[in-house]
Amino acid sequence: MNTLHHIVIVGGGAGGLGLATQLGHKLGKRKQAKITLVDAHLTHIWKPLLHEVAAGTLNSFEDELNYFAHSVKHHFDFQLGRMTAINREQKRIMLAPLLDDMGQEVAPARHITYDTLVIAIGSTANDFGTTGARDNCMFLDSRAQADRFQQQFLNMYLQAHALPANTSLPPELNVAIIGAGATGVELAAELHHASHEFARYGLDDIQPQHVKITLIEAADRVLPVLPEAVSAAAESQLKRKGIHVLTRTKVQAIHAHHIECADGTRIPADLKVWSAGIKAPDFLQGIAGLETNRINQLVVTKTLQTTRDSHIFAFGDCASCTLANMERPVPPRAQTAHQQANYLVKALTAHIQGKALPDYQYNDFGSLISLSEGSSVGNLVGNIHVKGRIARLMYVMLYRMHQYALHGLFRTLLLWGKDQLSKNASPTLKLH
Ligand SMILES: Cc1cc2nc3c(=O)[nH]c(=O)nc-3n(C[C@H](O)[C@H](O)[C@H](O)COP(=O)(O)OP(=O)(O)OC[C@H]3O[C@@H](n4cnc5c(N)ncnc54)[C@H](O)[C@@H]3O)c2cc1C
């Protein structure tokens, strides 16, 4: 009896989950291949939403997708586990033991064998070894980190609420965000919005004008990788909200209560978030003799196969792919991960049939940045700039398109309807 070709996808994020879902329907359902998705968590939340989770304007428990339930509907297997190593000779990946919250072992270390391996484990923030960053900053790499930030942000308000009524100075909250890329800009705008929402729900001891948000960027403008007109539009909207934008400012060290800049400036900060730069997870560096770059990304060819092993593919933030017509690798964005997942559905089908693989092509459809409160800025194909409510609608559509890729039209409409209903039925801010 012929055993089915086994495709193992590690990482069920913006790219990996869409790929597993589509391959499940195309190959798994027809018994043309066995598809297994491995993820370190039980549930998926779309990473570009994490700044909203951190600000409390999105409840991560309401927007998560359970991998087991999803896999059954979409004809693939799900394995919970964190990949730690690859054995290319034996074509197997190693998973760390599963531990519960108390550190007790739920399942021992184990391995999964593959015929074709696809790695899509995303990226983490890159603090470039900045003194004090690991110990004093929060990061927004995972839902757990975003939830932790939300709790600390809320705690600041609870603390102020418990102060005696005759306190002489009004309580202040200083937030510093290091890195004004998409994550930093979106987080700054969302926290500003949340500061007004707290007041609406009676937690008005820290008045919105006493929440001082500072966005620090080493480059000469915010959103340095986007066109200048988009940066200018974003910066002017941030400033209009009262957000303090510092460009050309290099952070030297992070301390418990302040940020130290290279020019000697000290910026007071109760909450500090690092959002400057990304790297692939450290354990990928040189893994199983595969080629990696200085930020740990697996180097892949124009077919998204790793340069030293054609049975191992990598895509999304953890891969570096430079195409012939491009000076730089394709950018680490949700858009890239989605496009690459769509490409891999065709490429992996050809691969298991022993056919030649088509070449991957990247299409830049532009970028949209959320500035909260119904506004966004961005650029579209042909360098058309958009802002305001139209840009916001397009931004919202990006997430709905992700849901559409996972659930199809009917369920996406149901989820959209549910979100609209719960917007009216529940507080607009998570207060617990
Ligand atoms: C706050 C924020 C806002 C953003 N906004 C935008 C935006 O507006 N537009 C845009 O295009 N991009 C945005 N991005 C970037 C975008 O989220 C990423 O480019 C995209 O998620 C990358 O997709 P991916 O599939 O490569 O990785 P991810 O979506 O990060 O998924 C990686 C998956 O791998 C799993 N995993 C990790 N390590 C292991 C392991 N060892 N074993 C098993 N599983 C593992 C994780 O649990 C996760 O499910 C934003 C990012 C952040 C943090």
The ligand as an SDF file (V2000), in Angstrom:
LIG
                    3D

 53 58  0  0  0  0  0  0  0  0999 V2000
    1.2110   44.7660   16.1430 C   0  0  0  0  0  0  0  0  0  0  0  0
    1.5170   44.3440   14.7130 C   0  0  0  0  0  0  0  0  0  0  0  0
    0.8630   44.9860   13.6710 C   0  0  0  0  0  0  0  0  0  0  0  0
    1.1200   44.5930   12.3490 C   0  0  0  0  0  0  0  0  0  0  0  0
    0.4400   45.2330   11.3620 N   0  0  0  0  0  0  0  0  0  0  0  0
    0.6230   44.8200   10.0940 C   0  0  0  0  0  0  0  0  0  0  0  0
   -0.1220   45.4200    9.0330 C   0  0  0  0  0  0  0  0  0  0  0  0
   -0.9240   46.3330    9.2620 O   0  0  0  0  0  0  0  0  0  0  0  0
    0.0690   44.9620    7.7690 N   0  0  0  0  0  0  0  0  0  0  0  0
    0.9450   43.9440    7.4860 C   0  0  0  0  0  0  0  0  0  0  0  0
    1.0760   43.5360    6.3210 O   0  0  0  0  0  0  0  0  0  0  0  0
    1.6790   43.3590    8.4680 N   0  0  0  0  0  0  0  0  0  0  0  0
    1.5420   43.7740    9.7570 C   0  0  0  0  0  0  0  0  0  0  0  0
    2.2690   43.1750   10.7530 N   0  0  0  0  0  0  0  0  0  0  0  0
    3.2480   42.1190   10.3830 C   0  0  0  0  0  0  0  0  0  0  0  0
    2.5100   40.7890   10.1660 C   0  0  0  0  0  0  0  0  0  0  0  0
    1.7950   40.4800   11.3370 O   0  0  0  0  0  0  0  0  0  0  0  0
    3.5090   39.6700    9.8510 C   0  0  0  0  0  0  0  0  0  0  0  0
    4.2810   40.0550    8.7240 O   0  0  0  0  0  0  0  0  0  0  0  0
    2.7810   38.3680    9.5440 C   0  0  0  0  0  0  0  0  0  0  0  0
    1.9990   37.9600   10.6510 O   0  0  0  0  0  0  0  0  0  0  0  0
    3.7940   37.2600    9.2130 C   0  0  0  0  0  0  0  0  0  0  0  0
    3.1060   36.0660    9.0030 O   0  0  0  0  0  0  0  0  0  0  0  0
    3.8130   34.6600    9.2790 P   0  0  0  0  0  0  0  0  0  0  0  0
    2.8380   33.6030    8.8760 O   0  0  0  0  0  0  0  0  0  0  0  0
    5.1660   34.6430    8.6640 O   0  0  0  0  0  0  0  0  0  0  0  0
    4.0600   34.6220   10.8430 O   0  0  0  0  0  0  0  0  0  0  0  0
    3.0310   34.8010   12.0600 P   0  0  0  0  0  0  0  0  0  0  0  0
    1.7590   35.3610   11.6220 O   0  0  0  0  0  0  0  0  0  0  0  0
    3.7990   35.5310   13.1100 O   0  0  0  0  0  0  0  0  0  0  0  0
    2.7870   33.2980   12.5390 O   0  0  0  0  0  0  0  0  0  0  0  0
    3.8140   32.5010   13.0820 C   0  0  0  0  0  0  0  0  0  0  0  0
    3.1700   31.2970   13.7610 C   0  0  0  0  0  0  0  0  0  0  0  0
    4.2140   30.3580   14.0980 O   0  0  0  0  0  0  0  0  0  0  0  0
    4.0070   29.8530   15.4130 C   0  0  0  0  0  0  0  0  0  0  0  0
    5.3260   29.4800   15.9280 N   0  0  0  0  0  0  0  0  0  0  0  0
    6.3510   30.2980   16.2240 C   0  0  0  0  0  0  0  0  0  0  0  0
    7.4250   29.5660   16.6000 N   0  0  0  0  0  0  0  0  0  0  0  0
    7.0580   28.2600   16.5250 C   0  0  0  0  0  0  0  0  0  0  0  0
    7.7420   27.0250   16.7610 C   0  0  0  0  0  0  0  0  0  0  0  0
    9.0340   26.9950   17.1550 N   0  0  0  0  0  0  0  0  0  0  0  0
    7.0560   25.8740   16.6030 N   0  0  0  0  0  0  0  0  0  0  0  0
    5.7410   25.8840   16.2210 C   0  0  0  0  0  0  0  0  0  0  0  0
    5.0650   27.0230   15.9610 N   0  0  0  0  0  0  0  0  0  0  0  0
    5.7190   28.1900   16.1080 C   0  0  0  0  0  0  0  0  0  0  0  0
    3.3340   31.0130   16.1530 C   0  0  0  0  0  0  0  0  0  0  0  0
    2.5740   30.5320   17.2590 O   0  0  0  0  0  0  0  0  0  0  0  0
    2.4500   31.6260   15.0460 C   0  0  0  0  0  0  0  0  0  0  0  0
    1.1720   31.0490   15.0490 O   0  0  0  0  0  0  0  0  0  0  0  0
    2.0650   43.5560   12.0700 C   0  0  0  0  0  0  0  0  0  0  0  0
    2.7240   42.9240   13.1410 C   0  0  0  0  0  0  0  0  0  0  0  0
    2.4630   43.3150   14.4370 C   0  0  0  0  0  0  0  0  0  0  0  0
    3.1840   42.6110   15.5740 C   0  0  0  0  0  0  0  0  0  0  0  0
  1  2  1  0
  2  3  1  0
  2 52  2  0
  3  4  2  0
  4  5  1  0
  4 50  1  0
  5  6  2  0
  6  7  1  0
  6 13  1  0
  7  8  2  0
  7  9  1  0
  9 10  1  0
 10 11  2  0
 10 12  1  0
 12 13  2  0
 13 14  1  0
 14 15  1  0
 14 50  1  0
 15 16  1  0
 16 17  1  0
 16 18  1  0
 18 19  1  0
 18 20  1  0
 20 21  1  0
 20 22  1  0
 22 23  1  0
 23 24  1  0
 24 25  2  0
 24 26  1  0
 24 27  1  0
 27 28  1  0
 28 29  2  0
 28 30  1  0
 28 31  1  0
 31 32  1  0
 32 33  1  0
 33 34  1  0
 33 48  1  0
 34 35  1  0
 35 36  1  0
 35 46  1  0
 36 37  1  0
 36 45  1  0
 37 38  2  0
 38 39  1  0
 39 40  1  0
 39 45  2  0
 40 41  1  0
 40 42  2  0
 42 43  1  0
 43 44  2  0
 44 45  1  0
 46 47  1  0
 46 48  1  0
 48 49  1  0
 50 51  2  0
 51 52  1  0
 52 53  1  0
M  END
$$$$
